[in-house]
Amino acid sequence: MNLEESYTEEDSFFFDSYAFFEILKGNKNYEIYKKCRIITTKLNIFELYLGLLREVNEETAEKFLNKYYKFVIDFDEDVIKGAAKLKNKLNNRNLSMADCIGYILSKQLGIKFLTGDKEFETLDNAEFVK
């Protein structure tokens, strides 16, 4: 997959749901990522939408679904296999399916996986931000 030419690997990040929520909460540590190229999956957008439905309201969930859906990309069977292997290997950690898929997809794309999820803090290729 090719990223847009105006962005480099260094300023492109895979946003997991945690990253979206921190940006929406106004976490200053995520401020610099607002100008980066965002890549995510439908699974992460689902988690964002569900979280906003539960914590805010449907109108807000719709607003952010519309804002971030344009950054969704698909993934292939190699990502599915890699994510399943990662979840199996790290079965003592509380890793979601969506996060495993996002993490493996980010590695496939050669970009960092942006998260504040403690389960990813020590993994290579994770941009861990609290």
DODREN-728380 format. One line per 10 residues: number of its first residue (from 1); their letters; for each residue y negated, x negated, z negated of N, C-alpha, C. Coordinates in nm, 2 decimals, padded with zeros to 4 digits. Atoms other than C-alpha are relative to their C-alpha. Example, Ala and Ser with C-alpha at 12.3 -4.5 7.8 and 13.67 -1.06 7.14 Angstrom:
2
1	AS	00.12,-00.09,00.00,00.45,-01.23,-00.78,-00.12,-00.09,00.00  00.11,00.09,00.00,00.11,-01.37,-00.71,-00.11,00.08,-00.08
***
This chain:
130
1	MNLEESYTEE	00.12,-00.08,00.00,00.00,00.00,00.00,-00.12,-00.09,00.00  00.13,00.08,-00.01,-00.35,-00.13,00.08,-00.10,00.07,-00.08  00.12,-00.05,00.08,-00.64,-00.09,-00.16,-00.12,00.00,00.09  00.12,00.01,-00.08,-00.98,-00.02,-00.01,-00.05,-00.14,00.00  00.04,00.14,-00.02,-01.13,-00.34,00.12,-00.12,-00.04,-00.09  00.11,00.03,00.08,-01.44,-00.31,-00.09,00.03,-00.03,-00.15  -00.04,00.03,00.14,-01.24,-00.36,-00.41,00.11,-00.11,00.01  -00.10,00.11,00.02,-01.03,-00.66,-00.52,00.10,00.04,-00.10  -00.10,-00.02,00.11,-00.72,-00.67,-00.74,-00.07,-00.01,-00.13  00.07,00.02,00.13,-00.95,-00.78,-01.02,-00.08,00.12,-00.04
11	DSFFFDSYAF	00.08,-00.12,00.04,-01.16,-00.47,-01.01,00.06,00.13,00.04  -00.08,-00.12,-00.02,-00.88,-00.22,-00.94,00.10,00.01,-00.11  -00.09,-00.02,00.11,-00.68,-00.08,-01.22,00.08,00.13,00.01  -00.07,-00.12,00.01,-00.41,00.17,-01.27,-00.04,00.06,-00.14  00.05,-00.07,00.12,-00.55,00.42,-01.52,00.12,00.09,-00.05  -00.10,-00.10,00.06,-00.29,00.58,-01.76,-00.08,00.10,-00.07  00.07,-00.12,00.06,-00.38,00.90,-01.94,-00.09,-00.05,-00.12  00.07,00.06,00.11,-00.49,00.70,-02.24,-00.14,-00.05,00.04  00.13,00.05,-00.06,-00.76,00.53,-02.03,-00.10,00.11,00.03  00.08,-00.12,-00.03,-00.89,00.86,-01.90,-00.06,00.06,-00.12
21	FEILKGNKNY	00.05,-00.07,00.12,-00.92,01.01,-02.24,-00.10,-00.09,-00.08  00.09,00.09,00.06,-01.10,00.70,-02.38,-00.14,00.01,00.07  00.13,-00.01,-00.08,-01.36,00.72,-02.10,-00.07,00.13,-00.03  00.06,-00.13,00.03,-01.41,01.09,-02.16,-00.05,00.01,-00.14  00.05,00.00,00.14,-01.45,01.03,-02.53,-00.13,-00.09,-00.02  00.11,00.09,00.00,-01.72,00.77,-02.45,00.02,-00.13,-00.07  -00.03,00.13,00.06,-01.54,00.47,-02.59,-00.07,-00.11,00.08  00.08,00.10,-00.06,-01.77,00.18,-02.52,00.08,-00.11,00.06  -00.09,00.10,-00.05,-01.48,-00.06,-02.47,00.05,00.03,00.14  -00.05,-00.04,-00.14,-01.39,00.13,-02.15,-00.12,00.02,00.10
31	EIYKKCRIIT	00.12,-00.02,-00.08,-01.75,00.14,-02.02,00.01,-00.08,00.13  00.00,00.08,-00.11,-01.69,-00.15,-01.78,00.10,00.05,00.11  -00.10,-00.04,-00.09,-01.39,00.02,-01.62,-00.05,00.12,00.08  00.05,-00.11,-00.07,-01.60,00.31,-01.50,-00.04,-00.03,00.15  00.04,00.04,-00.13,-01.71,00.11,-01.20,00.11,-00.06,00.08  -00.12,00.06,-00.06,-01.36,-00.01,-01.11,00.06,00.10,00.09  -00.09,-00.09,-00.09,-01.13,00.13,-00.84,00.11,00.06,-00.09  -00.10,-00.07,00.08,-00.91,00.39,-01.02,00.12,00.03,00.09  -00.13,-00.04,-00.06,-00.55,00.44,-00.92,00.08,00.07,-00.11  -00.08,-00.07,00.10,-00.33,00.69,-01.09,00.11,00.08,00.08
41	TKLNIFELYL	-00.09,-00.09,-00.07,-00.05,00.94,-01.02,-00.02,00.14,-00.05  00.01,-00.15,00.04,-00.01,01.32,-01.04,00.05,00.02,-00.14  -00.06,-00.01,00.13,00.19,01.26,-01.36,-00.11,-00.02,-00.11  00.10,00.03,00.09,-00.11,01.11,-01.53,-00.11,00.11,00.00  00.09,-00.11,-00.01,-00.34,01.38,-01.40,00.05,00.12,-00.07  -00.06,-00.11,00.07,-00.10,01.64,-01.54,-00.03,-00.02,-00.15  00.02,00.03,00.15,-00.12,01.47,-01.89,-00.15,00.02,-00.03  00.14,-00.02,00.02,-00.50,01.46,-01.86,-00.04,00.15,-00.01  00.03,-00.15,-00.01,-00.52,01.83,-01.76,00.05,00.07,-00.12  -00.06,-00.07,00.11,-00.28,01.94,-02.03,-00.08,-00.03,-00.13
51	GLLREVNEET	00.07,00.04,00.12,-00.46,01.74,-02.30,-00.14,00.07,-00.01  00.13,-00.07,00.00,-00.80,01.89,-02.20,00.02,00.15,-00.02  -00.03,-00.14,00.02,-00.65,02.24,-02.19,00.02,00.02,-00.15  -00.03,-00.01,00.14,-00.52,02.19,-02.55,-00.12,-00.03,-00.09  00.10,00.05,00.09,-00.82,02.01,-02.69,-00.14,00.05,00.03  00.13,-00.05,-00.04,-01.12,02.15,-02.50,00.01,00.14,00.05  -00.01,-00.13,-00.06,-01.09,02.43,-02.25,00.04,-00.01,00.15  -00.04,00.00,-00.14,-00.97,02.53,-01.90,-00.11,-00.05,00.09  00.11,00.04,-00.08,-01.31,02.48,-01.75,-00.02,-00.15,00.01  00.01,00.15,00.01,-01.33,02.12,-01.87,00.12,-00.07,00.07
61	AEKFLNKYYK	-00.12,00.05,-00.06,-00.97,02.06,-01.76,-00.01,00.00,00.15  00.03,-00.01,-00.14,-01.06,02.18,-01.41,-00.10,-00.10,00.05  00.11,00.09,-00.04,-01.37,01.97,-01.39,00.06,-00.14,00.02  -00.05,00.14,-00.01,-01.18,01.65,-01.46,00.12,-00.01,00.09  -00.11,00.00,-00.10,-00.88,01.74,-01.25,-00.07,-00.03,00.14  00.07,00.02,-00.13,-01.12,01.77,-00.96,-00.07,-00.13,00.02  00.07,00.13,00.00,-01.31,01.45,-01.05,00.10,-00.11,00.03  -00.09,00.11,00.00,-01.00,01.23,-01.08,00.12,00.02,00.10  -00.12,-00.02,-00.09,-00.74,01.38,-00.84,-00.01,-00.08,00.13  00.01,00.08,-00.12,-00.88,01.19,-00.55,00.05,-00.14,-00.01
71	FVIDFDEDVI	-00.05,00.13,00.02,-00.75,00.87,-00.71,00.15,-00.01,-00.01  -00.14,-00.01,00.00,-00.39,00.99,-00.70,00.07,-00.07,00.12  -00.08,00.05,-00.11,-00.14,00.79,-00.50,00.15,00.03,-00.03  -00.14,-00.03,00.02,00.23,00.85,-00.45,00.08,-00.13,-00.03  -00.09,00.12,00.03,00.52,00.62,-00.55,00.13,00.02,00.06  -00.13,-00.01,-00.07,00.85,00.54,-00.39,00.12,-00.01,-00.10  -00.12,00.00,00.08,01.21,00.52,-00.51,00.01,-00.13,-00.07  00.00,00.13,00.07,01.17,00.15,-00.60,-00.07,00.01,-00.14  00.08,-00.02,00.13,00.91,00.25,-00.86,00.08,00.09,-00.10  -00.08,-00.08,00.08,01.14,00.52,-00.99,00.11,-00.08,-00.07
81	KGAAKLKNKL	-00.11,00.09,00.05,01.43,00.27,-01.03,-00.06,-00.10,-00.10  00.06,00.10,00.09,01.20,00.01,-01.19,-00.04,00.07,-00.13  00.05,-00.07,00.12,01.05,00.26,-01.43,00.12,00.04,-00.09  -00.11,-00.04,00.08,01.39,00.39,-01.54,00.06,-00.12,-00.07  -00.05,00.12,00.05,01.51,00.03,-01.59,-00.09,-00.05,-00.12  00.09,00.04,00.11,01.20,-00.05,-01.80,00.02,00.09,-00.12  -00.02,-00.09,00.11,01.24,00.26,-02.01,00.14,-00.02,-00.07  -00.13,00.03,00.05,01.61,00.18,-02.06,00.00,-00.13,-00.08  00.00,00.14,00.06,01.54,-00.19,-02.15,-00.08,00.01,-00.13  00.09,-00.01,00.12,01.26,-00.09,-02.40,00.02,00.13,-00.07
91	NNRNLSMADC	-00.02,-00.13,00.06,01.43,00.21,-02.54,-00.04,00.02,-00.14  00.05,00.00,00.14,01.32,00.12,-02.89,-00.15,00.03,-00.01  00.14,-00.03,00.00,00.96,00.18,-02.78,-00.02,00.15,00.05  00.03,-00.14,-00.04,00.81,00.53,-02.73,-00.08,00.00,00.13  00.07,00.01,-00.13,00.73,00.49,-02.36,00.03,00.14,00.07  -00.02,-00.12,-00.08,00.67,00.81,-02.16,00.05,-00.04,00.14  -00.04,00.02,-00.14,00.82,00.85,-01.81,-00.13,-00.03,00.08  00.12,00.03,-00.08,00.46,00.87,-01.67,-00.05,-00.14,-00.02  00.05,00.13,00.02,00.36,00.55,-01.83,00.09,-00.11,00.06  -00.10,00.09,-00.06,00.68,00.37,-01.72,-00.03,-00.01,00.16
101	IGYILSKQLG	00.03,00.00,-00.14,00.61,00.48,-01.36,-00.13,-00.06,00.03  00.13,00.06,-00.02,00.24,00.39,-01.38,00.01,-00.16,-00.01  00.00,00.15,00.02,00.32,00.04,-01.52,00.07,-00.07,00.12  -00.07,00.06,-00.11,00.58,-00.04,-01.25,-00.08,00.01,00.13  00.09,-00.01,-00.12,00.35,00.10,-00.98,-00.11,-00.10,00.00  00.11,00.10,00.01,00.07,-00.12,-01.10,00.05,-00.14,00.03  -00.05,00.13,-00.03,00.29,-00.42,-01.08,00.03,-00.01,00.15  -00.03,00.00,-00.14,00.40,-00.32,-00.73,-00.13,-00.02,00.08  00.13,00.01,-00.06,00.03,-00.29,-00.63,-00.07,-00.13,-00.02  00.06,00.12,00.04,-00.06,-00.62,-00.79,-00.13,00.02,-00.08
111	IKFLTGDKEF	00.12,-00.03,00.09,-00.32,-00.46,-01.03,00.04,00.02,-00.14  -00.03,-00.02,00.14,-00.34,-00.43,-01.40,00.01,00.15,-00.04  -00.02,-00.13,00.06,-00.22,-00.13,-01.60,-00.09,00.02,-00.12  00.11,-00.02,00.11,-00.52,-00.01,-01.81,00.05,00.10,-00.10  -00.04,-00.09,00.11,-00.42,00.14,-02.14,-00.04,-00.05,-00.14  00.02,00.03,00.14,-00.48,00.14,-02.51,00.13,00.03,-00.08  -00.13,-00.04,00.07,-00.12,00.25,-02.59,00.06,-00.13,-00.05  -00.05,00.11,00.06,00.02,00.01,-02.84,00.13,-00.05,00.05  -00.13,00.03,-00.05,00.36,00.02,-02.68,-00.01,-00.10,00.12  00.02,00.10,-00.11,00.21,-00.19,-02.39,-00.07,-00.12,-00.03
121	ETLDNAEFVK	00.08,00.11,00.04,00.01,-00.43,-02.59,00.05,-00.14,00.04  -00.06,00.13,-00.02,00.25,-00.72,-02.55,00.06,-00.02,00.14  -00.06,00.01,-00.14,00.37,-00.65,-02.19,-00.10,-00.07,00.09  00.08,00.06,-00.10,00.25,-00.87,-01.91,-00.05,00.11,00.10  00.06,-00.09,-00.10,00.03,-00.70,-01.65,-00.07,00.12,-00.07  00.07,-00.11,00.06,-00.12,-00.46,-01.91,-00.14,-00.05,-00.04  00.13,00.03,00.05,-00.49,-00.46,-01.97,-00.02,00.09,-00.12  00.00,-00.07,00.12,-00.48,-00.35,-02.33,-00.14,00.01,-00.06  00.14,-00.02,00.06,-00.81,-00.20,-02.46,00.00,00.11,-00.10  00.01,-00.11,00.10,-00.87,-00.01,-02.78,-00.13,00.06,00.00
***
